[in-house]
Amino acid sequence: MLKAKTFANPIVRNAADPWVLKHNHLYYFMATKRDHIELIQSTSLSGIDSGHKKTIWIPEPSGQYSYNLWAPEIHRLDDKWYIYYTANDGGGDESRRVCVLENVADDPMTGEWVWKGALPTPSPGLDGTVFEWQDQYYFLYAGYGHFPDYGSAIYIMKMLNPWTLAGEQVMLTAPTLDWEKQGGMAINEGPVILRRNGFVFLVYSASTTWSEDYALGMLTMKEASDPMNPSSWTKCQQPVFRKSVENKVFATGHNSFTKSQDDQEDWIVYHALSAPGEDTIFRSTRIQKFDWNEDGTPNFGVPLADDAEVELPSGE
C-alpha cells in the first residue's frame, strides 16, 4: 500500500516516447499512439494518466504521412501551439519525415489543429524537436544514414518560423561509441534540450529502442556558443542514464524534462521496459526527480524500481 504522499512508476503504462510540457500550471502529455495523436491535460505530473484525454489528430486514410505516427511533441511558440511528430507512408525509413500541426487557440484542448506540412529535411528521419536560442528557432531531428552501421545521427537546422526550415543541416552527434550501437544498429535519436547553469545540454537516446541497453547520452554547450557549430558541443563518452539490473528497469530512453508544480524541482520523463527482451509495446512512462552536479551538469541518478515509493513532486 502506497503512502498518501507517494506514487509508483510507471505513471502511464504502454506509453512510449513520452513528452511533457508544463504551461500555466498545467501539464500536457503526449506519447506514441501510431495511428492517431492524443493530447492529455493534467493538473499534476504524477497523475497524468487520470487527466483530460483528447484525440486531436487522425490522418487521412492512405496518405503520404498517415502511418507510424511516432513521438509527438507539443510546443508553445509565438503564442501558438505546435505539435511535431514523425510519420510515413507505411513503407520504409526513406519516407519518414517530421510533420507539423498548428493551433492558435489559447487552450490546446480546444480550437482546430491545422496541418502545416512535413518538414523537407535533407535526410529522412524522425524525432523532431524545436528550441529557441537568442531569438532564433532551431530544429533538431534524428536523420538516417550510414555510420557505418545503418542508423541515425542528430542534426540541427535553423528555422524561419515554427514550420519552415532554413539553410543547411549540421550533424552534432553520430553513433560512434560501442554503447550507442547495441541491438544491431547504430543510433542517436530523440534529441531534447535542457538549459541551466550557463550551459545548454542536448540529451539524446542511443542504441535500438528494443535493446535493454537503450540509454541516454549528452552533449554540452556553453551559453555564449553557436549551436550550429559542432565544435561548440562536447560529447559525454559514457551514458548519463542507463538501465538498472538491480531495480529491474531496462531500455531507459526517449525522454523529456519538466518541473514540479511549484517549479522547485527538476524531473525527467522517460520510457523503459521491466525485463530484458520485453516486447516494445510494453514500454511505459516513468518519472523521477534529478539533481545537479557541482560542475553544473545534470545528475539523473539510477532509474527507480517499479515497487519504489516515490515522493510526489513538490506542490502536488
Secondary structure as UniProt FT lines:
FT   TURN            4..5
FT   STRAND          6..7
FT   TURN            13..14
FT   STRAND          19..23
FT   TURN            24..25
FT   STRAND          26..30
FT   STRAND          37..42
FT   TURN            46..47
FT   HELIX           48..50
FT   STRAND          52..57
FT   TURN            61..62
FT   TURN            64..65
FT   STRAND          67..77
FT   TURN            78..79
FT   STRAND          80..88
FT   HELIX           93..95
FT   STRAND          97..103
FT   TURN            108..109
FT   STRAND          114..118
FT   STRAND          125..133
FT   TURN            134..135
FT   STRAND          136..146
FT   STRAND          150..161
FT   TURN            162..163
FT   STRAND          164..173
FT   HELIX           178..180
FT   TURN            182..183
FT   STRAND          186..196
FT   TURN            197..198
FT   STRAND          199..206
FT   TURN            209..210
FT   TURN            212..213
FT   STRAND          215..222
FT   TURN            223..224
FT   TURN            227..228
FT   HELIX           230..232
FT   STRAND          233..235
FT   TURN            245..248
FT   STRAND          249..259
FT   TURN            261..262
FT   STRAND          266..273
FT   TURN            276..277
FT   HELIX           280..282
FT   STRAND          284..292
FT   TURN            294..295
FT   STRAND          298..299
FT   TURN            306..307
FT   STRAND          310..311
FT   TURN            314..315
//
